[in-house]
Amino acid sequence: MSRFCVVTGARPGFGHRISHSHRRTKRRFDVNVQRKRYWVPSLRRYVRLTVSAKGIKTIDTRGIDAVVADLRRQGVRL
């Protein structure tokens, strides 16, 4: 599963892990993504989305119908 949110578009960030001696090695800051299943009344079916914690809050605020309409306008296959 790729680690990005379909609602907000959040992707992993990259940086350095810094040890006590201040040596730098590459690391990755992953997004907190979850696979959630939502009932979409306009489609009359369940849709499974990979969403971040912020994406879940966005769906709660705007509503699943509005978010799914935006995703379909962008060409995301649901």
ABEGO torsion letter per residue (X at the ends): XBBBBAAAGBBBBBBBBBBAAGBBBBBBBBBBBBBBBBBBAAAGBBBBBBBBAAAAAAAAAAEAAAAAAAAAAAGBBX
